[in-house]
Amino acid sequence: MPAANAPRASRRPRAARTAPPLGSLTQAAHRESALCGHCGSERVTQLSMSLTDGTPVQFVSCHVCEERTWNSAGGPLTVDGVLERTRKQ
């Protein structure tokens, strides 16, 4: 156990991450232009997220045809692929 008067080890500050610009689900002028890969509709919700295993993905859900896709740097993921990556070890 360190002595009561011993200085604490300094922590390195975390590198600041630049957040992507926020969009809007209600104001079309503030939305990013995303399209449904299935029907081509612009009425989609797009979210950036990280799966449990750390894989960054773009989730796109279409309000017209209800298609849902998860796109990673390696290409689109199947539902089974997403479920496999989100299982806790």
KOLPAKE-281782 format. One record per residue (C-alpha): x, y, z. Coordinates in nm, 3 decimals. Layout:
! residues N
<px X py Y pz Z> $
...
END
This chain:
! residues 89
<px 0.000 py 0.000 pz 0.000> $
<px 0.149 py 0.343 pz -0.091> $
<px 0.244 py 0.580 pz 0.186> $
<px -0.015 py 0.842 pz 0.278> $
<px 0.211 py 1.127 pz 0.164> $
<px 0.327 py 0.964 pz -0.159> $
<px 0.229 py 1.157 pz -0.473> $
<px -0.029 py 0.991 pz -0.695> $
<px 0.079 py 0.864 pz -1.029> $
<px -0.049 py 1.104 pz -1.290> $
<px -0.296 py 0.973 pz -1.544> $
<px -0.260 py 1.054 pz -1.908> $
<px -0.556 py 1.254 pz -2.032> $
<px -0.769 py 1.077 pz -2.286> $
<px -0.733 py 1.194 pz -2.641> $
<px -1.024 py 1.411 pz -2.739> $
<px -1.245 py 1.248 pz -2.999> $
<px -1.418 py 1.463 pz -3.254> $
<px -1.787 py 1.385 pz -3.251> $
<px -1.963 py 1.354 pz -3.586> $
<px -2.218 py 1.627 pz -3.656> $
<px -2.558 py 1.557 pz -3.508> $
<px -2.845 py 1.500 pz -3.746> $
<px -3.214 py 1.536 pz -3.694> $
<px -3.490 py 1.281 pz -3.726> $
<px -3.756 py 1.553 pz -3.746> $
<px -3.601 py 1.826 pz -3.961> $
<px -3.506 py 1.711 pz -4.311> $
<px -3.269 py 2.005 pz -4.365> $
<px -3.052 py 1.883 pz -4.075> $
<px -3.038 py 1.514 pz -4.169> $
<px -2.749 py 1.344 pz -4.339> $
<px -2.850 py 1.217 pz -4.680> $
<px -2.875 py 0.841 pz -4.628> $
<px -3.071 py 0.608 pz -4.851> $
<px -3.220 py 0.266 pz -4.795> $
<px -3.009 py 0.010 pz -4.977> $
<px -3.320 py -0.199 pz -5.046> $
<px -3.587 py 0.045 pz -5.171> $
<px -3.390 py 0.371 pz -5.212> $
<px -3.607 py 0.570 pz -4.971> $
<px -3.463 py 0.872 pz -4.790> $
<px -3.692 py 0.800 pz -4.492> $
<px -3.431 py 0.619 pz -4.285> $
<px -3.285 py 0.636 pz -3.937> $
<px -2.907 py 0.603 pz -3.932> $
<px -2.706 py 0.545 pz -3.614> $
<px -2.334 py 0.498 pz -3.550> $
<px -2.268 py 0.236 pz -3.285> $
<px -2.010 py -0.010 pz -3.158> $
<px -2.102 py -0.374 pz -3.115> $
<px -2.005 py -0.562 pz -2.799> $
<px -1.683 py -0.689 pz -2.960> $
<px -1.584 py -0.330 pz -3.048> $
<px -1.678 py -0.341 pz -3.418> $
<px -1.794 py 0.007 pz -3.528> $
<px -2.105 py -0.011 pz -3.749> $
<px -2.358 py 0.214 pz -3.916> $
<px -2.711 py 0.088 pz -3.847> $
<px -2.972 py 0.195 pz -4.103> $
<px -3.344 py 0.131 pz -4.056> $
<px -3.591 py 0.217 pz -4.334> $
<px -3.930 py 0.363 pz -4.240> $
<px -4.081 py 0.259 pz -4.575> $
<px -3.982 py -0.105 pz -4.632> $
<px -3.856 py -0.178 pz -4.276> $
<px -3.519 py -0.306 pz -4.405> $
<px -3.245 py -0.298 pz -4.140> $
<px -2.876 py -0.310 pz -4.222> $
<px -2.550 py -0.298 pz -4.027> $
<px -2.249 py -0.178 pz -4.227> $
<px -1.893 py -0.212 pz -4.100> $
<px -1.560 py -0.117 pz -4.255> $
<px -1.545 py -0.473 pz -4.392> $
<px -1.887 py -0.443 pz -4.559> $
<px -2.243 py -0.528 pz -4.461> $
<px -2.308 py -0.767 pz -4.171> $
<px -2.586 py -1.024 pz -4.160> $
<px -2.822 py -1.037 pz -3.862> $
<px -2.647 py -1.359 pz -3.754> $
<px -2.308 py -1.183 pz -3.785> $
<px -2.430 py -0.895 pz -3.567> $
<px -2.569 py -1.135 pz -3.306> $
<px -2.241 py -1.329 pz -3.299> $
<px -2.041 py -1.008 pz -3.243> $
<px -2.273 py -0.889 pz -2.965> $
<px -2.255 py -1.203 pz -2.749> $
<px -2.077 py -1.154 pz -2.421> $
<px -1.775 py -1.377 pz -2.383> $
END
